[in-house]
Amino acid sequence: MTSTGQQAPAATPAVARGNAPVLELEHVTLELGGRTILRDTSFVVNQGEFIGVLGPNGAGKTTLMRAVLGLVPAAGGAIRVLGQAIERGNASIGYMPQTRSALAGRRVRGRDFVAMAADGHRWGLPHADANTRAEVDRVLDLVGASKLALRPLSELSGGERQRLLLAQCLLGNPKLLLLDEPLISLDPHHQKSVVELVRRVQRELGIAVLFSAHELNPLLNSLDRVLYLGSGVAALGTVDEVITRPVLSRLYGSPIDVMRVNGRIFVMSGGVEVEKHDHEHEHDEAGGHSHGHAHGHSHEHGHSHHHSHQHDSRDGHTHDV
């Protein structure tokens, strides 16, 4: 396991994928509103990894993603994507923010909604060029949403709208996806479908995914590793390495019990399941939901779309406590 927050050398290398790290944090400190969100944190995410990002409300899941996007400056340390210093509008990153409630009432067609992110227009694409149309067709097919192309968002289920949001994230062939609580407001059936879809696409494309959630169990069968945040530090490792009483008690700052029942894992505090009572939006750390766009504007639903085609061959490293 790679636990972060101190400076001892790594004892366990990151999962080898035969490529350079996609995301590196080196002694990173994040502060927001006078509060330290992460302190001296170092870890590496490699190409082809599916990472579940978990932790109590306010632990820093959204802030971490916004920092990787260059929207929250690090108070210390360095963040690199594909070996390069982070910058706003990085086209190698696809991002799905939490704010999605406004989509349910919109009459825009699925195809036009996806194309908005491809071309940078806010109110539709009456004259999308051939390249844009081909790219939209590609990502719609990739997420199994071609049949949704002509239907308005207002007629789609939450799970169907999530397919279109994922299609937006995949425009331009990003190497890293940041998905901020995509399971919020979905029933268990749609949660399962969304996780399986992301996992299938992630494996097919060989990209890295950071998938934040307030509950571990929907992700259990898809995860490569877990990044658990809490008390200003983080632990990165397999489920068996991270989801333990000692590690989670340290991250929560209070005694935590871990129960495994019928293939499910329950994180308990004083006999109460922690995750069931700790899944509010992280408004206190996000500080609003207007995110930068690669073309210089924000869509009204807060979606931010970032892609590039940078590559680096350096080997990554981690730090262990």
Secondary structure, 3 states (H helix, E strand, C coil): CEEECCCCECCCCCCCCCCCEEEEEEEEEEEECCEEEEEEEEEEEECCCEEEEECCCCCCHHHHHHHHCCCCCCCEEEEEECCEECCCCCCCEEEECCCCHHHHHCCCEHHHHHHHHHHCCCCCCCCCCHHHHHHHHHHHHHCCCHHHCCCEHHHCCHHHHHHHHHHHHHCCCCCEEEECCCCCCCCHHHHHHHHHHHHHHHHHHCCEEEEECCCCHHHCCCCCEEEEEECCEEEEECHHHHCCHHHHHHHHCCCCEEEEECCEEEEEECCEECHHHCCCCCHHHHCCCCCCCCCCCCCCCCCEECCCCCCCCCCCCCECC
